[in-house]
Amino acid sequence: MYQHKCKLCTNEFQSKQKNRKYCSDKCYTDSKVGKKQSKTTIEKRRNSMIGQVMTETRKKNIALANQKRLSEEIIIKMKDLLDFGMPDGYIMEKLNISRKVYDRYKKEFHPDGILWQMKFLLKKIEKILIEEIIGFSKIGYKYKRIAEKVSLDPKTVKKILKTLNKKDETIKCLSYDKGLIPESKPEKTIREFLNEMGIANKPQAQINNESKLLYDFFILNSSLLIEVQGDFWHCNPKVYIDGPINKIQKRAIIRDEKKKKHAEKLGYNVYYVWEYDINNNQEITKQKLLEEIKNATINN
């Protein structure tokens, strides 16, 4: 180890390198502030760029970085969008403005800051866009997929959905596609049985907006939740008598217990249907399930 003295902060330090001048990267960077690059360095950078094709994204970023002033037309549009409470990401994307320039003009128009609101819903052209987002949300699309469909920034779509959710709980900001959740064979059996018996149910139900926990089936007009459990993935005690055999099953037991406590806290009952019972005693299992539903149903 060699003993050195930092050229900038003058602190003493040890290093394996013999000719080290700075104690840290920060000191090295700070030492370069305000200094001009040497002709040799500039020449090296120029030579390194020879023959390289600049991508469209790179050109766009350079153009945005070189922005200093906006045209009168863009300034008027930006002011209108800000007055209507449009989100920052939407305005920058719509008008092709860099963050630095946007912040400067925004501060000039609204020195005290501006609260993001949904006033732009009143605008006819924007209302069409919002209706598209609502439609995709009710189908069960995740917010990132909706952003691709309507050509908006995912953060903007997420903010719009969360704001709309305060007025209408059926509009949800999902981080997954409900339509793409795989359905197991036991779940399919129970779903077909419920539909065959004419029992109104909601698959993949979320009982609380504050929690992302999903339950396999919610029986409408009741407080009953049905969980269809796979023998391996949820460690069926009839099959695995000695307890869980791996980390997957251990985590599943903890997660199932968490879901049960969460449901009971909100006044729901959870009824478990195991894969083993469906495969070996299907008729008896269906009969027990039907009795449980009849006992739990609340007549309005």
URPE-V843717 format. One record per helix or strand. SS is the DSSP state (helix for helix, strand for strand). FROM is the first residue (numbers start at 1). TO is the last residue. Records with the same first field share a line. If there is no record, write none. Layout:
SS = FROM-TO  FROM-TO
This chain:
strand = 2-5  12-15  201-205  215-219  222-222  224-229  269-274  297-297
helix = 25-31  39-49  56-65  72-83  88-95  99-109  119-122  124-139  143-150  154-167  178-180  185-196  247-265  275-280  282-296
